[in-house]
Amino acid sequence: MIRYLRGMLILLLFLSLIPVRAQEAGAIACEYDLTGETIKFYYFGDLSGVYTFITLPVVAGFEDAIEYLNANGGICGAEIIIESRDTAGDREAAQAAWDDFSSRDDADVIIVILTEDSELLREQAEEKKIPIIASTGSVKGLYGDNGDDPGWVFAVTPLYEDQLGAFCDYISENWARFGIEGDPVIGHVSWLGAVGEASDRPETRAYCESVGVGYAGAAYFFPGLPDITTQVQTILDKGANIIYTTSLASGPAQVATTLETLGMQGKVLVAGPNWVVDTSVIRLGGEATAGIIGQLPYRWWDELSHPGVQIVTQKWAEKRLSADPEGAFELRNIAYLLAWAAADLYNQIITASINHAGGLDNLDGTAIYETLTSGMTFSGLDGLLSFSFDETRRSPNLTRIGTIEFLETDAGLTPQVTPLTEWVETPDLKPGGADVP
């Protein structure tokens, strides 16, 4: 681990010296000059509980991105001010944060970090006419219990169900390249809860089976459980040669290291949604994570020719790497990257909504909802992350398949997340979705 981190440090210090152009705040033209005004950026989530390995980089990313945006004009000249709340993953604390923020006159849109919070607040968001933007969304949070009622919650990454469908499409066409014995059979080993259990649904089973990918059942565990050998072995005994885990950081790392301990690395494929191909997984699981397959519905840190990635990399190196190299690498993950993109997307959404409403004084949640559902494409940091919603869609539907690789370089063994496909459209696998068999 130390050897390839040293290589990354040398590489990134070099990259930090590359000049990048300053991006104007938002890619949408301002129709109103808001110089001298302030606009609040409200968000809350678990910042001190079991999800801190993901949420603390979100906090750092928001701070760094908002500082950068303000230095480059803010929102049409207005300064962006962050106000956040730590709920420690507690449902009552999340409700209290919502009650407080949603009572503010200037809280026209609120960002939540946890899927569970978007489910809790789905109906309240519609009642108060305040859109919620979530880092990830579930069918329940976005479309209601029956999947047929698109509401006021929007997600910035594709539904986990749709990501699994895209994975099964890829596997059905590329299974031979992995050299694994037998036809592909998925077994789920994942966290208990709204996130971990989201992928394993009747709709995803039916879709994957329709493209030739079998099903071996599911075994769940609490986040933080030190040994998941029983769960992994149970799914292997049922015939799985693909273990799909809808978990973050420690979850995919545990699956990979457990398979290595069992002597099954290379004989069983580890896969999951976008969270499984992340530097947090690599840091926790080391070389056992090589070959994990996941999703890239955004640009990644290693795509250094992309201008948005260059901006994030340089600012991360200037502010974080120079001050605390070890801490900086803990932040250099999917959450920090998405926070940057989300901050610029927020900038664009607010700008477009102010234009639509006829000025800042007329801005409210309804204007933002109308902007979000208008079909307009928003593209954060020159396309680092893009999405478009409409009257019926509440999550993006474009992704790429990616993998974790370890490359021998002059600087040592270096991990890299690599796209395996171009952009593809995910199938629609919510209940009643267009692609459900």
Buried (B, 14 or more C-beta within 10 A) or exposed (E): EEEBBBBBBBBBEEBBEEEBEEBEBBBBEBEBEBEEBEBBBBBBBBBEBBBBBBBBBBBBBBBBBBBBBBEBBBBBBBBBBBBBBBBBBEEEBBBBBBEBBBEEEBBBBBBBBBBBBBBBBBBBBBEBBBBBBBBBBBBBBBBBEEBEEBBBBBBBBBBBBBBBBBBBBBBBEBBEEBEBEEEBBBBBBBBEBBBBBBBBBEBBBEBBBBBEBBBBBBBBBEBEBEEBEEBBBBBBEBBBBBBBBBBBBBBBBBBBBBBBEBEBBEBBBBBBBBBBBBBBBBBBBBBBBBBBBBBBBBBBBBBBEBBBBBBBBBBBBEBBBEEEBEEBBBBBBBBBBBBBBBBBBBBBBBBBBBBBBEEBEEBBBBBBBBBBBBEBEBBBBBBBBBBBBEEEBBBBBBBBBBBBBBEEBEBBBBBBBBBBBEEBBBBBBBBEBEBBE
